[in-house]
Amino acid sequence: MKACKVCHRLVDKVSLETEKKKDAKIVADENVCPACHNPTSKTWQGYVIIQDPKKSRIARKMNIQAQGRFALKVR
């Protein structure tokens, strides 16, 4: 599993298949984030699941506007 260097979204084969079903234009590649198209990294720490970003303090602090799985720290 990898994490996006910009938006911190966690990317793995399962999440790529889910995104691919939603939008046929997405190319399944673990080296590129499907949400923001920036490079991913294997070096990350922490794990948070955001279910309701409008009510979540963590989501506000991390500047996350979408629900999903995110890494707390990415290098």
mmCIF file of the N, C-alpha and C atoms, coordinates in Angstrom:
data_MODEL
# 
_entry.id   MODEL 
# 
loop_
_atom_site.group_PDB 
_atom_site.id 
_atom_site.type_symbol 
_atom_site.label_atom_id 
_atom_site.label_alt_id 
_atom_site.label_comp_id 
_atom_site.label_asym_id 
_atom_site.label_entity_id 
_atom_site.label_seq_id 
_atom_site.pdbx_PDB_ins_code 
_atom_site.Cartn_x 
_atom_site.Cartn_y 
_atom_site.Cartn_z 
_atom_site.occupancy 
_atom_site.B_iso_or_equiv 
_atom_site.pdbx_formal_charge 
_atom_site.auth_seq_id 
_atom_site.auth_comp_id 
_atom_site.auth_asym_id 
_atom_site.auth_atom_id 
_atom_site.pdbx_PDB_model_num 
ATOM 1   N N  . MET A 1 1  ? 0.844   -1.163 0.000   1.00 0.00 ? 1  MET A N  1 
ATOM 2   C CA . MET A 1 1  ? 0.000   0.000  0.000   1.00 0.00 ? 1  MET A CA 1 
ATOM 3   C C  . MET A 1 1  ? 0.901   1.241  0.000   1.00 0.00 ? 1  MET A C  1 
ATOM 4   N N  . LYS A 1 2  ? 0.516   2.227  -0.791  1.00 0.00 ? 2  LYS A N  1 
ATOM 5   C CA . LYS A 1 2  ? 1.266   3.472  -0.898  1.00 0.00 ? 2  LYS A CA 1 
ATOM 6   C C  . LYS A 1 2  ? 0.379   4.642  -0.526  1.00 0.00 ? 2  LYS A C  1 
ATOM 7   N N  . ALA A 1 3  ? 0.996   5.783  -0.231  1.00 0.00 ? 3  ALA A N  1 
ATOM 8   C CA . ALA A 1 3  ? 0.259   6.996  0.120   1.00 0.00 ? 3  ALA A CA 1 
ATOM 9   C C  . ALA A 1 3  ? 0.668   8.128  -0.813  1.00 0.00 ? 3  ALA A C  1 
ATOM 10  N N  . CYS A 1 4  ? -0.300  8.948  -1.172  1.00 0.00 ? 4  CYS A N  1 
ATOM 11  C CA . CYS A 1 4  ? -0.036  10.098 -2.040  1.00 0.00 ? 4  CYS A CA 1 
ATOM 12  C C  . CYS A 1 4  ? 0.794   11.130 -1.280  1.00 0.00 ? 4  CYS A C  1 
ATOM 13  N N  . LYS A 1 5  ? 1.793   11.689 -1.943  1.00 0.00 ? 5  LYS A N  1 
ATOM 14  C CA . LYS A 1 5  ? 2.663   12.673 -1.307  1.00 0.00 ? 5  LYS A CA 1 
ATOM 15  C C  . LYS A 1 5  ? 1.971   14.018 -1.085  1.00 0.00 ? 5  LYS A C  1 
ATOM 16  N N  . VAL A 1 6  ? 0.894   14.283 -1.786  1.00 0.00 ? 6  VAL A N  1 
ATOM 17  C CA . VAL A 1 6  ? 0.217   15.579 -1.676  1.00 0.00 ? 6  VAL A CA 1 
ATOM 18  C C  . VAL A 1 6  ? -1.054  15.490 -0.826  1.00 0.00 ? 6  VAL A C  1 
ATOM 19  N N  . CYS A 1 7  ? -1.983  14.607 -1.204  1.00 0.00 ? 7  CYS A N  1 
ATOM 20  C CA . CYS A 1 7  ? -3.275  14.553 -0.506  1.00 0.00 ? 7  CYS A CA 1 
ATOM 21  C C  . CYS A 1 7  ? -3.326  13.489 0.598   1.00 0.00 ? 7  CYS A C  1 
ATOM 22  N N  . HIS A 1 8  ? -2.285  12.653 0.726   1.00 0.00 ? 8  HIS A N  1 
ATOM 23  C CA . HIS A 1 8  ? -2.140  11.624 1.755   1.00 0.00 ? 8  HIS A CA 1 
ATOM 24  C C  . HIS A 1 8  ? -3.125  10.469 1.612   1.00 0.00 ? 8  HIS A C  1 
ATOM 25  N N  . ARG A 1 9  ? -3.838  10.376 0.505   1.00 0.00 ? 9  ARG A N  1 
ATOM 26  C CA . ARG A 1 9  ? -4.785  9.275  0.287   1.00 0.00 ? 9  ARG A CA 1 
ATOM 27  C C  . ARG A 1 9  ? -4.016  7.966  0.143   1.00 0.00 ? 9  ARG A C  1 
ATOM 28  N N  . LEU A 1 10 ? -4.498  6.904  0.787   1.00 0.00 ? 10 LEU A N  1 
ATOM 29  C CA . LEU A 1 10 ? -3.869  5.595  0.676   1.00 0.00 ? 10 LEU A CA 1 
ATOM 30  C C  . LEU A 1 10 ? -4.338  4.908  -0.597  1.00 0.00 ? 10 LEU A C  1 
ATOM 31  N N  . VAL A 1 11 ? -3.374  4.357  -1.333  1.00 0.00 ? 11 VAL A N  1 
ATOM 32  C CA . VAL A 1 11 ? -3.646  3.741  -2.633  1.00 0.00 ? 11 VAL A CA 1 
ATOM 33  C C  . VAL A 1 11 ? -3.165  2.292  -2.593  1.00 0.00 ? 11 VAL A C  1 
ATOM 34  N N  . ASP A 1 12 ? -4.070  1.369  -2.928  1.00 0.00 ? 12 ASP A N  1 
ATOM 35  C CA . ASP A 1 12 ? -3.700  -0.033 -3.085  1.00 0.00 ? 12 ASP A CA 1 
ATOM 36  C C  . ASP A 1 12 ? -4.518  -0.607 -4.231  1.00 0.00 ? 12 ASP A C  1 
ATOM 37  N N  . LYS A 1 13 ? -4.298  -1.848 -4.543  1.00 0.00 ? 13 LYS A N  1 
ATOM 38  C CA . LYS A 1 13 ? -4.976  -2.455 -5.698  1.00 0.00 ? 13 LYS A CA 1 
ATOM 39  C C  . LYS A 1 13 ? -6.494  -2.471 -5.532  1.00 0.00 ? 13 LYS A C  1 
ATOM 40  N N  . VAL A 1 14 ? -6.990  -2.697 -4.319  1.00 0.00 ? 14 VAL A N  1 
ATOM 41  C CA . VAL A 1 14 ? -8.437  -2.733 -4.077  1.00 0.00 ? 14 VAL A CA 1 
ATOM 42  C C  . VAL A 1 14 ? -9.054  -1.359 -4.307  1.00 0.00 ? 14 VAL A C  1 
ATOM 43  N N  . SER A 1 15 ? -8.424  -0.306 -3.772  1.00 0.00 ? 15 SER A N  1 
ATOM 44  C CA . SER A 1 15 ? -8.968  1.043  -3.960  1.00 0.00 ? 15 SER A CA 1 
ATOM 45  C C  . SER A 1 15 ? -8.890  1.472  -5.418  1.00 0.00 ? 15 SER A C  1 
ATOM 46  N N  . LEU A 1 16 ? -7.873  1.032  -6.136  1.00 0.00 ? 16 LEU A N  1 
ATOM 47  C CA . LEU A 1 16 ? -7.764  1.368  -7.552  1.00 0.00 ? 16 LEU A CA 1 
ATOM 48  C C  . LEU A 1 16 ? -8.884  0.713  -8.355  1.00 0.00 ? 16 LEU A C  1 
ATOM 49  N N  . GLU A 1 17 ? -9.216  -0.532 -8.027  1.00 0.00 ? 17 GLU A N  1 
ATOM 50  C CA . GLU A 1 17 ? -10.311 -1.213 -8.723  1.00 0.00 ? 17 GLU A CA 1 
ATOM 51  C C  . GLU A 1 17 ? -11.648 -0.522 -8.446  1.00 0.00 ? 17 GLU A C  1 
ATOM 52  N N  . THR A 1 18 ? -11.846 -0.056 -7.206  1.00 0.00 ? 18 THR A N  1 
ATOM 53  C CA . THR A 1 18 ? -13.069 0.653  -6.850  1.00 0.00 ? 18 THR A CA 1 
ATOM 54  C C  . THR A 1 18 ? -13.174 1.956  -7.618  1.00 0.00 ? 18 THR A C  1 
ATOM 55  N N  . GLU A 1 19 ? -12.077 2.721  -7.676  1.00 0.00 ? 19 GLU A N  1 
ATOM 56  C CA . GLU A 1 19 ? -12.057 3.981  -8.418  1.00 0.00 ? 19 GLU A CA 1 
ATOM 57  C C  . GLU A 1 19 ? -12.273 3.738  -9.907  1.00 0.00 ? 19 GLU A C  1 
ATOM 58  N N  . LYS A 1 20 ? -11.712 2.658  -10.416 1.00 0.00 ? 20 LYS A N  1 
ATOM 59  C CA . LYS A 1 20 ? -11.825 2.337  -11.836 1.00 0.00 ? 20 LYS A CA 1 
ATOM 60  C C  . LYS A 1 20 ? -13.284 2.045  -12.215 1.00 0.00 ? 20 LYS A C  1 
ATOM 61  N N  . LYS A 1 21 ? -14.027 1.397  -11.308 1.00 0.00 ? 21 LYS A N  1 
ATOM 62  C CA . LYS A 1 21 ? -15.435 1.108  -11.561 1.00 0.00 ? 21 LYS A CA 1 
ATOM 63  C C  . LYS A 1 21 ? -16.260 2.389  -11.599 1.00 0.00 ? 21 LYS A C  1 
ATOM 64  N N  . LYS A 1 22 ? -15.890 3.382  -10.774 1.00 0.00 ? 22 LYS A N  1 
ATOM 65  C CA . LYS A 1 22 ? -16.622 4.650  -10.731 1.00 0.00 ? 22 LYS A CA 1 
ATOM 66  C C  . LYS A 1 22 ? -16.373 5.482  -11.978 1.00 0.00 ? 22 LYS A C  1 
ATOM 67  N N  . ASP A 1 23 ? -15.112 5.494  -12.430 1.00 0.00 ? 23 ASP A N  1 
ATOM 68  C CA . ASP A 1 23 ? -14.726 6.344  -13.555 1.00 0.00 ? 23 ASP A CA 1 
ATOM 69  C C  . ASP A 1 23 ? -13.837 5.537  -14.496 1.00 0.00 ? 23 ASP A C  1 
ATOM 70  N N  . ALA A 1 24 ? -14.315 5.237  -15.665 1.00 0.00 ? 24 ALA A N  1 
ATOM 71  C CA . ALA A 1 24 ? -13.593 4.381  -16.620 1.00 0.00 ? 24 ALA A CA 1 
ATOM 72  C C  . ALA A 1 24 ? -12.306 5.025  -17.134 1.00 0.00 ? 24 ALA A C  1 
ATOM 73  N N  . LYS A 1 25 ? -12.130 6.329  -16.959 1.00 0.00 ? 25 LYS A N  1 
ATOM 74  C CA . LYS A 1 25 ? -10.944 7.019  -17.470 1.00 0.00 ? 25 LYS A CA 1 
ATOM 75  C C  . LYS A 1 25 ? -9.705  6.814  -16.601 1.00 0.00 ? 25 LYS A C  1 
ATOM 76  N N  . ILE A 1 26 ? -9.881  6.339  -15.371 1.00 0.00 ? 26 ILE A N  1 
ATOM 77  C CA . ILE A 1 26 ? -8.760  6.197  -14.441 1.00 0.00 ? 26 ILE A CA 1 
ATOM 78  C C  . ILE A 1 26 ? -7.859  5.044  -14.867 1.00 0.00 ? 26 ILE A C  1 
ATOM 79  N N  . VAL A 1 27 ? -6.577  5.312  -14.919 1.00 0.00 ? 27 VAL A N  1 
ATOM 80  C CA . VAL A 1 27 ? -5.594  4.284  -15.233 1.00 0.00 ? 27 VAL A CA 1 
ATOM 81  C C  . VAL A 1 27 ? -5.119  3.683  -13.909 1.00 0.00 ? 27 VAL A C  1 
ATOM 82  N N  . ALA A 1 28 ? -5.189  2.373  -13.777 1.00 0.00 ? 28 ALA A N  1 
ATOM 83  C CA . ALA A 1 28 ? -4.811  1.695  -12.535 1.00 0.00 ? 28 ALA A CA 1 
ATOM 84  C C  . ALA A 1 28 ? -3.296  1.643  -12.414 1.00 0.00 ? 28 ALA A C  1 
ATOM 85  N N  . ASP A 1 29 ? -2.757  2.524  -11.602 1.00 0.00 ? 29 ASP A N  1 
ATOM 86  C CA . ASP A 1 29 ? -1.321  2.585  -11.372 1.00 0.00 ? 29 ASP A CA 1 
ATOM 87  C C  . ASP A 1 29 ? -1.092  2.981  -9.927  1.00 0.00 ? 29 ASP A C  1 
ATOM 88  N N  . GLU A 1 30 ? -0.385  2.144  -9.172  1.00 0.00 ? 30 GLU A N  1 
ATOM 89  C CA . GLU A 1 30 ? -0.134  2.434  -7.759  1.00 0.00 ? 30 GLU A CA 1 
ATOM 90  C C  . GLU A 1 30 ? 0.875   3.550  -7.559  1.00 0.00 ? 30 GLU A C  1 
ATOM 91  N N  . ASN A 1 31 ? 1.595   3.949  -8.586  1.00 0.00 ? 31 ASN A N  1 
ATOM 92  C CA . ASN A 1 31 ? 2.604   4.997  -8.466  1.00 0.00 ? 31 ASN A CA 1 
ATOM 93  C C  . ASN A 1 31 ? 2.028   6.395  -8.626  1.00 0.00 ? 31 ASN A C  1 
ATOM 94  N N  . VAL A 1 32 ? 0.739   6.473  -8.978  1.00 0.00 ? 32 VAL A N  1 
ATOM 95  C CA . VAL A 1 32 ? 0.067   7.761  -9.172  1.00 0.00 ? 32 VAL A CA 1 
ATOM 96  C C  . VAL A 1 32 ? -1.251  7.740  -8.407  1.00 0.00 ? 32 VAL A C  1 
ATOM 97  N N  . CYS A 1 33 ? -1.531  8.815  -7.663  1.00 0.00 ? 33 CYS A N  1 
ATOM 98  C CA . CYS A 1 33 ? -2.774  8.916  -6.903  1.00 0.00 ? 33 CYS A CA 1 
ATOM 99  C C  . CYS A 1 33 ? -3.959  9.060  -7.856  1.00 0.00 ? 33 CYS A C  1 
ATOM 100 N N  . PRO A 1 34 ? -5.012  8.254  -7.691  1.00 0.00 ? 34 PRO A N  1 
ATOM 101 C CA . PRO A 1 34 ? -6.172  8.374  -8.582  1.00 0.00 ? 34 PRO A CA 1 
ATOM 102 C C  . PRO A 1 34 ? -6.977  9.656  -8.349  1.00 0.00 ? 34 PRO A C  1 
ATOM 103 N N  . ALA A 1 35 ? -6.833  10.263 -7.176  1.00 0.00 ? 35 ALA A N  1 
ATOM 104 C CA . ALA A 1 35 ? -7.609  11.466 -6.854  1.00 0.00 ? 35 ALA A CA 1 
ATOM 105 C C  . ALA A 1 35 ? -6.959  12.746 -7.375  1.00 0.00 ? 35 ALA A C  1 
ATOM 106 N N  . CYS A 1 36 ? -5.649  12.900 -7.140  1.00 0.00 ? 36 CYS A N  1 
ATOM 107 C CA . CYS A 1 36 ? -4.992  14.173 -7.511  1.00 0.00 ? 36 CYS A CA 1 
ATOM 108 C C  . CYS A 1 36 ? -3.882  14.006 -8.548  1.00 0.00 ? 36 CYS A C  1 
ATOM 109 N N  . HIS A 1 37 ? -3.601  12.770 -8.983  1.00 0.00 ? 37 HIS A N  1 
ATOM 110 C CA . HIS A 1 37 ? -2.627  12.467 -10.044 1.00 0.00 ? 37 HIS A CA 1 
ATOM 111 C C  . HIS A 1 37 ? -1.202  12.879 -9.701  1.00 0.00 ? 37 HIS A C  1 
ATOM 112 N N  . ASN A 1 38 ? -0.853  12.856 -8.409  1.00 0.00 ? 38 ASN A N  1 
ATOM 113 C CA . ASN A 1 38 ? 0.501   13.133 -7.961  1.00 0.00 ? 38 ASN A CA 1 
ATOM 114 C C  . ASN A 1 38 ? 1.179   11.824 -7.583  1.00 0.00 ? 38 ASN A C  1 
ATOM 115 N N  . PRO A 1 39 ? 2.523   11.818 -7.455  1.00 0.00 ? 39 PRO A N  1 
ATOM 116 C CA . PRO A 1 39 ? 3.242   10.573 -7.144  1.00 0.00 ? 39 PRO A CA 1 
ATOM 117 C C  . PRO A 1 39 ? 2.927   10.059 -5.739  1.00 0.00 ? 39 PRO A C  1 
ATOM 118 N N  . THR A 1 40 ? 3.076   8.743  -5.562  1.00 0.00 ? 40 THR A N  1 
ATOM 119 C CA . THR A 1 40 ? 2.860   8.112  -4.266  1.00 0.00 ? 40 THR A CA 1 
ATOM 120 C C  . THR A 1 40 ? 4.187   7.658  -3.674  1.00 0.00 ? 40 THR A C  1 
ATOM 121 N N  . SER A 1 41 ? 4.150   7.300  -2.387  1.00 0.00 ? 41 SER A N  1 
ATOM 122 C CA . SER A 1 41 ? 5.354   6.885  -1.681  1.00 0.00 ? 41 SER A CA 1 
ATOM 123 C C  . SER A 1 41 ? 5.046   5.663  -0.827  1.00 0.00 ? 41 SER A C  1 
ATOM 124 N N  . LYS A 1 42 ? 6.040   4.788  -0.680  1.00 0.00 ? 42 LYS A N  1 
ATOM 125 C CA . LYS A 1 42 ? 5.905   3.636  0.204   1.00 0.00 ? 42 LYS A CA 1 
ATOM 126 C C  . LYS A 1 42 ? 6.177   4.025  1.658   1.00 0.00 ? 42 LYS A C  1 
ATOM 127 N N  . THR A 1 43 ? 6.805   5.170  1.870   1.00 0.00 ? 43 THR A N  1 
ATOM 128 C CA . THR A 1 43 ? 7.194   5.616  3.202   1.00 0.00 ? 43 THR A CA 1 
ATOM 129 C C  . THR A 1 43 ? 6.122   6.518  3.799   1.00 0.00 ? 43 THR A C  1 
ATOM 130 N N  . TRP A 1 44 ? 5.293   5.924  4.654   1.00 0.00 ? 44 TRP A N  1 
ATOM 131 C CA . TRP A 1 44 ? 4.235   6.685  5.313   1.00 0.00 ? 44 TRP A CA 1 
ATOM 132 C C  . TRP A 1 44 ? 3.992   6.119  6.697   1.00 0.00 ? 44 TRP A C  1 
ATOM 133 N N  . GLN A 1 45 ? 3.368   6.930  7.573   1.00 0.00 ? 45 GLN A N  1 
ATOM 134 C CA . GLN A 1 45 ? 3.077   6.510  8.942   1.00 0.00 ? 45 GLN A CA 1 
ATOM 135 C C  . GLN A 1 45 ? 1.667   6.944  9.320   1.00 0.00 ? 45 GLN A C  1 
ATOM 136 N N  . GLY A 1 46 ? 1.042   6.185  10.190  1.00 0.00 ? 46 GLY A N  1 
ATOM 137 C CA . GLY A 1 46 ? -0.288  6.515  10.681  1.00 0.00 ? 46 GLY A CA 1 
ATOM 138 C C  . GLY A 1 46 ? -1.366  6.169  9.682   1.00 0.00 ? 46 GLY A C  1 
ATOM 139 N N  . TYR A 1 47 ? -2.575  6.021  10.195  1.00 0.00 ? 47 TYR A N  1 
ATOM 140 C CA . TYR A 1 47 ? -3.675  5.583  9.352   1.00 0.00 ? 47 TYR A CA 1 
ATOM 141 C C  . TYR A 1 47 ? -4.945  6.173  9.936   1.00 0.00 ? 47 TYR A C  1 
ATOM 142 N N  . VAL A 1 48 ? -5.706  6.852  9.129   1.00 0.00 ? 48 VAL A N  1 
ATOM 143 C CA . VAL A 1 48 ? -6.963  7.427  9.597   1.00 0.00 ? 48 VAL A CA 1 
ATOM 144 C C  . VAL A 1 48 ? -8.025  7.195  8.521   1.00 0.00 ? 48 VAL A C  1 
ATOM 145 N N  . ILE A 1 49 ? -9.229  6.871  8.979   1.00 0.00 ? 49 ILE A N  1 
ATOM 146 C CA . ILE A 1 49 ? -10.359 6.711  8.066   1.00 0.00 ? 49 ILE A CA 1 
ATOM 147 C C  . ILE A 1 49 ? -11.315 7.864  8.315   1.00 0.00 ? 49 ILE A C  1 
ATOM 148 N N  . ILE A 1 50 ? -11.580 8.639  7.289   1.00 0.00 ? 50 ILE A N  1 
ATOM 149 C CA . ILE A 1 50 ? -12.498 9.772  7.386   1.00 0.00 ? 50 ILE A CA 1 
ATOM 150 C C  . ILE A 1 50 ? -13.829 9.349  6.780   1.00 0.00 ? 50 ILE A C  1 
ATOM 151 N N  . GLN A 1 51 ? -14.887 9.373  7.591   1.00 0.00 ? 51 GLN A N  1 
ATOM 152 C CA . GLN A 1 51 ? -16.210 9.007  7.095   1.00 0.00 ? 51 GLN A CA 1 
ATOM 153 C C  . GLN A 1 51 ? -17.053 10.237 6.782   1.00 0.00 ? 51 GLN A C  1 
ATOM 154 N N  . ASP A 1 52 ? -16.944 11.277 7.604   1.00 0.00 ? 52 ASP A N  1 
ATOM 155 C CA . ASP A 1 52 ? -17.695 12.506 7.374   1.00 0.00 ? 52 ASP A CA 1 
ATOM 156 C C  . ASP A 1 52 ? -16.740 13.694 7.521   1.00 0.00 ? 52 ASP A C  1 
ATOM 157 N N  . PRO A 1 53 ? -16.127 14.133 6.423   1.00 0.00 ? 53 PRO A N  1 
ATOM 158 C CA . PRO A 1 53 ? -15.110 15.183 6.511   1.00 0.00 ? 53 PRO A CA 1 
ATOM 159 C C  . PRO A 1 53 ? -15.640 16.526 7.017   1.00 0.00 ? 53 PRO A C  1 
ATOM 160 N N  . LYS A 1 54 ? -16.929 16.790 6.870   1.00 0.00 ? 54 LYS A N  1 
ATOM 161 C CA . LYS A 1 54 ? -17.483 18.059 7.340   1.00 0.00 ? 54 LYS A CA 1 
ATOM 162 C C  . LYS A 1 54 ? -17.560 18.133 8.860   1.00 0.00 ? 54 LYS A C  1 
ATOM 163 N N  . LYS A 1 55 ? -17.704 16.981 9.514   1.00 0.00 ? 55 LYS A N  1 
ATOM 164 C CA . LYS A 1 55 ? -17.816 16.947 10.973  1.00 0.00 ? 55 LYS A CA 1 
ATOM 165 C C  . LYS A 1 55 ? -16.502 16.578 11.660  1.00 0.00 ? 55 LYS A C  1 
ATOM 166 N N  . SER A 1 56 ? -15.511 16.148 10.921  1.00 0.00 ? 56 SER A N  1 
ATOM 167 C CA . SER A 1 56 ? -14.265 15.641 11.489  1.00 0.00 ? 56 SER A CA 1 
ATOM 168 C C  . SER A 1 56 ? -13.245 16.752 11.736  1.00 0.00 ? 56 SER A C  1 
ATOM 169 N N  . ARG A 1 57 ? -12.761 16.827 12.958  1.00 0.00 ? 57 ARG A N  1 
ATOM 170 C CA . ARG A 1 57 ? -11.706 17.801 13.290  1.00 0.00 ? 57 ARG A CA 1 
ATOM 171 C C  . ARG A 1 57 ? -10.394 17.426 12.616  1.00 0.00 ? 57 ARG A C  1 
ATOM 172 N N  . ILE A 1 58 ? -10.115 16.139 12.563  1.00 0.00 ? 58 ILE A N  1 
ATOM 173 C CA . ILE A 1 58 ? -8.882  15.671 11.925  1.00 0.00 ? 58 ILE A CA 1 
ATOM 174 C C  . ILE A 1 58 ? -8.895  16.023 10.449  1.00 0.00 ? 58 ILE A C  1 
ATOM 175 N N  . ALA A 1 59 ? -10.039 15.828 9.789   1.00 0.00 ? 59 ALA A N  1 
ATOM 176 C CA . ALA A 1 59 ? -10.148 16.163 8.364   1.00 0.00 ? 59 ALA A CA 1 
ATOM 177 C C  . ALA A 1 59 ? -9.922  17.650 8.139   1.00 0.00 ? 59 ALA A C  1 
ATOM 178 N N  . ARG A 1 60 ? -10.476 18.490 9.009   1.00 0.00 ? 60 ARG A N  1 
ATOM 179 C CA . ARG A 1 60 ? -10.261 19.941 8.875   1.00 0.00 ? 60 ARG A CA 1 
ATOM 180 C C  . ARG A 1 60 ? -8.793  20.287 9.061   1.00 0.00 ? 60 ARG A C  1 
ATOM 181 N N  . LYS A 1 61 ? -8.165  19.678 10.058  1.00 0.00 ? 61 LYS A N  1 
ATOM 182 C CA . LYS A 1 61 ? -6.754  19.970 10.341  1.00 0.00 ? 61 LYS A CA 1 
ATOM 183 C C  . LYS A 1 61 ? -5.839  19.510 9.197   1.00 0.00 ? 61 LYS A C  1 
ATOM 184 N N  . MET A 1 62 ? -6.193  18.373 8.563   1.00 0.00 ? 62 MET A N  1 
ATOM 185 C CA . MET A 1 62 ? -5.402  17.842 7.451   1.00 0.00 ? 62 MET A CA 1 
ATOM 186 C C  . MET A 1 62 ? -5.845  18.401 6.103   1.00 0.00 ? 62 MET A C  1 
ATOM 187 N N  . ASN A 1 63 ? -6.879  19.230 6.098   1.00 0.00 ? 63 ASN A N  1 
ATOM 188 C CA . ASN A 1 63 ? -7.427  19.833 4.870   1.00 0.00 ? 63 ASN A CA 1 
ATOM 189 C C  . ASN A 1 63 ? -7.943  18.761 3.906   1.00 0.00 ? 63 ASN A C  1 
ATOM 190 N N  . ILE A 1 64 ? -8.759  17.836 4.440   1.00 0.00 ? 64 ILE A N  1 
ATOM 191 C CA . ILE A 1 64 ? -9.347  16.753 3.655   1.00 0.00 ? 64 ILE A CA 1 
ATOM 192 C C  . ILE A 1 64 ? -10.825 17.053 3.456   1.00 0.00 ? 64 ILE A C  1 
ATOM 193 N N  . GLN A 1 65 ? -11.276 17.044 2.196   1.00 0.00 ? 65 GLN A N  1 
ATOM 194 C CA . GLN A 1 65 ? -12.676 17.308 1.895   1.00 0.00 ? 65 GLN A CA 1 
ATOM 195 C C  . GLN A 1 65 ? -13.441 16.070 1.419   1.00 0.00 ? 65 GLN A C  1 
ATOM 196 N N  . ALA A 1 66 ? -12.788 14.926 1.321   1.00 0.00 ? 66 ALA A N  1 
ATOM 197 C CA . ALA A 1 66 ? -13.432 13.709 0.826   1.00 0.00 ? 66 ALA A CA 1 
ATOM 198 C C  . ALA A 1 66 ? -13.294 12.594 1.859   1.00 0.00 ? 66 ALA A C  1 
ATOM 199 N N  . GLN A 1 67 ? -14.222 11.650 1.818   1.00 0.00 ? 67 GLN A N  1 
ATOM 200 C CA . GLN A 1 67 ? -14.093 10.523 2.730   1.00 0.00 ? 67 GLN A CA 1 
ATOM 201 C C  . GLN A 1 67 ? -13.145 9.495  2.139   1.00 0.00 ? 67 GLN A C  1 
ATOM 202 N N  . GLY A 1 68 ? -12.532 8.701  3.011   1.00 0.00 ? 68 GLY A N  1 
ATOM 203 C CA . GLY A 1 68 ? -11.613 7.675  2.544   1.00 0.00 ? 68 GLY A CA 1 
ATOM 204 C C  . GLY A 1 68 ? -10.564 7.346  3.582   1.00 0.00 ? 68 GLY A C  1 
ATOM 205 N N  . ARG A 1 69 ? -9.516  6.645  3.125   1.00 0.00 ? 69 ARG A N  1 
ATOM 206 C CA . ARG A 1 69 ? -8.412  6.237  3.992   1.00 0.00 ? 69 ARG A CA 1 
ATOM 207 C C  . ARG A 1 69 ? -7.211  7.118  3.690   1.00 0.00 ? 69 ARG A C  1 
ATOM 208 N N  . PHE A 1 70 ? -6.562  7.648  4.737   1.00 0.00 ? 70 PHE A N  1 
ATOM 209 C CA . PHE A 1 70 ? -5.475  8.580  4.576   1.00 0.00 ? 70 PHE A CA 1 
ATOM 210 C C  . PHE A 1 70 ? -4.327  8.257  5.524   1.00 0.00 ? 70 PHE A C  1 
ATOM 211 N N  . ALA A 1 71 ? -3.111  8.601  5.114   1.00 0.00 ? 71 ALA A N  1 
ATOM 212 C CA . ALA A 1 71 ? -1.929  8.469  5.956   1.00 0.00 ? 71 ALA A CA 1 
ATOM 213 C C  . ALA A 1 71 ? -1.731  9.773  6.711   1.00 0.00 ? 71 ALA A C  1 
ATOM 214 N N  . LEU A 1 72 ? -1.248  9.678  7.944   1.00 0.00 ? 72 LEU A N  1 
ATOM 215 C CA . LEU A 1 72 ? -1.022  10.887 8.730   1.00 0.00 ? 72 LEU A CA 1 
ATOM 216 C C  . LEU A 1 72 ? 0.272   11.591 8.325   1.00 0.00 ? 72 LEU A C  1 
ATOM 217 N N  . LYS A 1 73 ? 1.300   10.795 7.959   1.00 0.00 ? 73 LYS A N  1 
ATOM 218 C CA . LYS A 1 73 ? 2.596   11.363 7.598   1.00 0.00 ? 73 LYS A CA 1 
ATOM 219 C C  . LYS A 1 73 ? 3.138   10.633 6.383   1.00 0.00 ? 73 LYS A C  1 
ATOM 220 N N  . VAL A 1 74 ? 3.554   11.378 5.363   1.00 0.00 ? 74 VAL A N  1 
ATOM 221 C CA . VAL A 1 74 ? 4.105   10.795 4.127   1.00 0.00 ? 74 VAL A CA 1 
ATOM 222 C C  . VAL A 1 74 ? 5.425   11.455 3.818   1.00 0.00 ? 74 VAL A C  1 
ATOM 223 N N  . ARG A 1 75 ? 6.416   10.633 3.449   1.00 0.00 ? 75 ARG A N  1 
ATOM 224 C CA . ARG A 1 75 ? 7.725   11.172 3.062   1.00 0.00 ? 75 ARG A CA 1 
ATOM 225 C C  . ARG A 1 75 ? 8.007   10.890 1.617   1.00 0.00 ? 75 ARG A C  1 
# 
